[in-house]
């Protein structure tokens, strides 16, 4: 396992707009990887995120086929020795079992931030970075992987402190 914490910037539901505050949060935090949980909306969003750190992205229900790259409905990846699953719609988690040893699940779609321990894994919904539906406003999440465990916090774009945490 890495000696220093591995930091993942998580966002969803940008719908073609990337707020400059997202770039600031991820750059200032020094993220090692970025996960976009779908409804990207434009190829420009992906290019801006890739300029910060390596990027994993899934297709959302509103993503056009003309983004310029093929997006999958879900991605399973390993970050800092931790298995992660990324899927846009949380409802789709009920349709199929999680890959073995999954410790972190990232979803989007609801436009509402949430961090919740779900048995063996941590569920993170970063909310929407451009079209929020709750009182939290526009949000992203930062997930720190340390000692083989994920720790997440929601970061409101209007502030610098986390609003919700999960371990």
N, C-alpha and C positions, 0 to 999 in steps of 0.2 A: 504494500500500500504506500501511496505517496507520503513523504514525511511532512509536507506542508498541505494545508487544506486546498482542495480543488473547488473552484467557484464557477457555478453555472448561472448564466443570465437566462431567465425564462420569460417569454411573452407570448401573447396570442391576440387574435382578433384585431389586427392593425388595419385591415380593410383598405389597404393602399396608402395609408398615412403613417409615417414614422416620426413621432414627436421627437424633437431634439433632446428632450429630457431623458428619453430612453437611452440615447447614445451617451449622454453624460453619466447616467447611473451606471451603465455597463462599463464605460471607460474608466470612470473614477474608482469603481470597485475592482477593476482589473480582472474581469471574468476570463476564465480559461476556455469556455465553450458557451455557445448560445443555443437554446432550444426555442423554436417557434412552433406553437401548437395549432397552427392553421388559421385560415381566413387571412392569408397574407395580403392579397389584393393587388400587388404589383411586384414586378421583378426588381424595381428600384429599392424596395424595402429589403429584399434579400441581399442586394449588392452592398447596401449601407451596413447591414449587420455583419456580412462576411468580412468587411474591412476592419471590424473590431476583433473577431475571434472566429474559430471554426464554427460552423453552423449545421444544425440538424433541424429539418422542417418537415411537417406533414401537411397534407392537403385538407383544407376545411371545406365545409359544405358550400361556401360562397366563392371558393377559389376558381377563377376562370382557367380554362385549358390553355390559355395563351400566355402563361407566366414565363415561358421560355425554357422551363425545365420540367421534367416529369416528377411529380410529387406522389408519394405513396400515402395510403390511408393511415398507416401506422408505421412506426419505426421502433425497433428494439436495438439498443446500443449499450455499450459498457463505457462508463466514464469513471476514471479513478477506481477501477476494480468493482464498480457498482453497476448492476444491471438496471437499465431504465427502459420504460415503455412510454412512447409518446403517441397520443391519439387525440383527434380533435373533439369528438363528441363523447362525453362521459357515459352516455347510455350504451355505447358500443362495448364497454367493458363487460357487460353482462352476457354478451353473445359468445364470447370465447374465453377460455382460461388464459391467465397471464403466463408469459414465458417463465420457466422455472427460475427461482432465485431472484425474482424482480423485487427491488427495494424501493424504487422510485417510479411513480406513474405521474405523467404530466398530461393534463387535458386542457381544453379551452371551451369555446362555444357558448357558455352561459353569460359571458361578459361580467361575471361576478367573481372576485378573488376568494380563494379558499385554500387553506392548508389543513389537512386532516390525516391522522394516523388511521389506516384501514388494515388492521391485523398486521401482517408481515411487511406491508409497504406504506410509504408516505405518499399521499395524493396531493398534488399541487395544481391548482388552477390559478394562473397569474391574473385573471380578470382580463379586461381589455385595455390595451395601451392607447386606444383612440376613440372608442365608442362605449364608455362604461354604462352599466345599467343599475348601479347601486350608489349609495351615499359615499362610497370610498373614492369615487372619481376614477380617473385613469390610473392604472397600476401595472407593475411588472413584479416578478419575484426573483429573489436571489437564493440559490440553493448551494449550501456549503457541504461538501463531502469530506468528512474527516473521520478517521478511524473506521472506515468502512460503513459509516452511517450518514444518511442525508439529514440536514437541518435546513429548514426553509423559512423565509420571511417575505411577506408582501411589502413592496415598496410603493407607496403612493407617489405619483409623479409630481404632485403639488407640494410634497414635503421630502425630507431626507431620512426620516425615521421610519422603521418598519411598523406596520399596523397590526400584523397578525403573525404568529410564529407557530412552528410545529416541530416536534422532535419524535 
